[in-house]
Amino acid sequence: MPSAMGAPWQWLAFNLFVLAAIALDVGVFHRAAKRMGLREAALWSGAWIGLAVAFGLGILRWYGSQPALEFFTGYLIEKSLSVDNLFVFLVIFRAFAVDPRYQHRILAWGIFGALLMRGGMIAAGAALLARFSWVTYVFGAFLLYAALHILRSREKAPRPEQSFVFRFARKHLRVSDQVRDAKFFTRQGGRRMATPLLLVLIVVEIADATFALDSIPAIFGITRNAFIVYSSNVFAILGLRSLYFLLAGVLDYFRYLNFGLSAVLLFIGAKMIAEPWLHLPADVSLLVVGGILVVALAASLFSQRKGAAPPMPSREGEAAGSAADLQAGAIARLGEGAQDSREAAAAELFAAGRELAESATRSWRADAELAALLGGGNPHITVGVAVPPDAFARIRGACGSPRLAEVPQELETAEFELHLPRGVSLDILTTTNPGGAGAIARFLAKFGQGIQQVEYRTTNVDRAARILNERFGVAAVYPEARPGADGTSVNFFLVSSPAGRKVLIELYQR
């Protein structure tokens, strides 16, 4: 007979496995900073899910169906909650304009810290439940509160740069304005300094601590075996990095996921409170949790097919609402007094525009000639943000009144550029004739403020336009380049991202 589950040697062996997996992932498979593609993310996600299933089957073989069902139910709960958490990671990376090549490394080290933190929280929770039976009701009541909180929360854009820990770290750490080789520390002027990636890692750790407050009590509602709680948590979050890169482009499709997660937490919370009078078998719990999540995902897919776009509720201060709401919040912060807030808002807009444009133009870089015209592997990108005239004046004043660009009068446009740390470059645009026929006036009338275009610098606009037309079937808006701001030559191309979102690309030549 095998030893009781949770024996000291099992804890040791499992944690050695986890450390080896992280070491191989960070030190071997993803040692070089690079962006994880969809195929690679799908393979890694499948590998981690396969390991979790194999572990659960091992529990079934050696310890029976009851602990195996508890493991699979806990894993399903944690995995579904982790998908909700991906929204917040996406917002954090956009807010700090984190290069996609560095995101995997941040998540890897963030998960290493999360394992230590969650291990301590699980040990504390198990000790409390073993000593004080009434803690069960506290956990159950907290889960009911968390479930209702998800339903009541609305699209309030997170501002990670305003958290106390982030502001404390920013104030007391020497932070470089450069990121070098995905490192968290660097030397600049002979001094050891933190890079902005360390600040992002701190924010990710804070976010995970918040997530654990929901997920760990929920799994204790399924089982009191600390080893099952810990192992199901670990397997779910080990696959979180690859799941992020697999689902980041389609997260907006999970419109009803939070309703499902709220229902799951309501069920587990009620189960914990009613346990002295009503005991539900583990297989029933698994069926209920799985059924709720299947219904939530099916409803999301059905609404997407029908073209419905209901707002997705989110945790207050965490998952934001629609892209338009995120952009509106960032634009408002551009006109506020705090420099840190303005820089973070600019970085958020820049990252959102760059991500949208690069997803739509990724195939262009496969053409060697066109890629060379666009700057090779490091194109110069500026995100154009259209705002009403009053917001334009407010932002310009808050940013120190940058020089206005010289724009041909017939374009009916005013603009200025913002160049901020970490390569963030914005072009703030407005109309000089509200309600007129100019491009910015028409954009504002139709869509309101937001990202209007993404600009790529090129060495030859007309040659790039011919290549796009002949080799990619992308037609330019104008037959040939036309005068733009500050004596540039420009042309425009309306293209679609893989997710179907339209983006206006401007190619300009000085």
Secondary structure, DSSP 8 states (H G I E B T S, - for coil): ----TT-HHHHHHHHHHHHHHHHHIIIIIT-S-----HHHHHHHHHHHHHHHHHHHHHHHHHH-HHHHHHHHHHHHHHHHHHHHHHHHHHHHHHHTT--HHHHHHHHHHHHHHHHHHHHHHHHHHHHHHHH-TTHHHHHHHHHHHHHHHHHH-------GGGSHHHHHHHHHS-B-S---TT-SEEEETTEEEE-HHHHHHHHHHHHHHHHHHHHHHHHHTT---HHHHHHHHHHHHHTHHHHHHHHGGGGGG-TTHHHHHHHHHHHHHHHHHHTTT----HHHHHHHHHHHHHHHHHHHHHHHHHT--------TTSS---HHHHHHHHHHHHTSS-HHHHHHHHHHHHHHHHHHHHHHHGGGGGSHHHHHHTTTTS--EEEEEE--HHHHHHHHHHTT--------GGG-EEEEEEEEGGGEEEEEEEESSTTSSSHHHHHHHHH-SEEEEEEEE-S-HHHHHHHHHHHH----SSSS-EE-GGG-EEEEEEEE-TTS-EEEEEEEE-
